[in-house]
């Protein structure tokens, strides 16, 4: 079986990179942009950093901001209608995963109208056409949605999130400008950073991992581990490093998948509206302990990438424990809670079944039963 790698056609990195957006739109012959950005980014002037560039370049646009932190089926449906009415021919997605996931779903349905029932996109839907062209501008250092073929939508009615995996939704251009991330509050910086670390570690240990994606994931673990604390502290160099580290993690996991830390995090987000990065950070070390005996020597390299000294003289049990402890310490250092009091014993059956049915679960290096999921959820109660 062949291994496949899919990345953006073009990506820009570094301070001031957003200046390239207008030239990309013009070079590609787009006439009007549909700007997807969440209400808070609009309110606090972050979105305007990009729309000001569009206005200066005389590029018409329509702004769509009916986007929630966990984007819903309804958000997508409204967005498809707004995109059609706007007469746009490209999408500029500004924000974190919520804005970019909404943009991907809108873009896919706009060019594949037979999938207007948003639920029909779950899993690997057989769409035929590339989505409306997306220029993705992340404002958080974590989701890497700008370089992935994945997006997640919340089904409010059924209290679940569903993952969509579609090569047709890859943004054509990613603009990773750390200046767009400068206003992230500490809590969001920490949560999205731990999401990025979860991407890197799960991508490195997933069943489909191979040499090229291992290269991406180990480098991402190294960068995130050394820079997340500084980023949370507001240091510019930390934010710049995190912008790169989370993108590199996305280059890997988008092509090989994730594991049950993510499937469980998706479930917590759908049921309790737990921020995705916080849920990932809570589940990651617990799932790492569960997976340890199915990972060979990989935890030694995780520990090494996280800065643990002396790993080559450690036994397998020692370096596995060291990797887990390094993750726990980083999470605690950036202020992520270890427990979620909202979980109740009576919820566990639904939580476990939802996590088992999530599209990320099959990639986990070790198969988990419903009882395994329940036991893992109990560890954060």
Buried (B, 14 or more C-beta within 10 A) or exposed (E): EEEEEEBBEBBBBEBEBBEBBBEBBEEBEBEBBBBBBBEBBBEEEBBBBBBEBBEEEEBEBBBBBBBBBBBBBBBBBBBBEBBBEBEBBBBBBBBBBBBBBBBBBBBBBBBBEEBEEBBBBBEEBEBEEBBBBBBBBBBBBBBBBBBBBBBBBBBEEEEBBBBBBBEBBBBBBBBBBBBBBEEBEEBBBBBBBBBBBBBBBBBBBBBBBEEBBBBBBBBBBBBBBBBBBBBBEEEEEBBBBBBBBBBBBBBBBBBBBBBBBBBBBBBBBBBBEBBBBBBBBBBBBBBBBBBBEEBEEBBBBBBBBBEBEEBEEBEBEBBBBBBBBBBBEBBEEBBBEEEBEEBEEEBBEEBBBBBBEBBBBBBBBBEBEBEBBBBBBEBBE
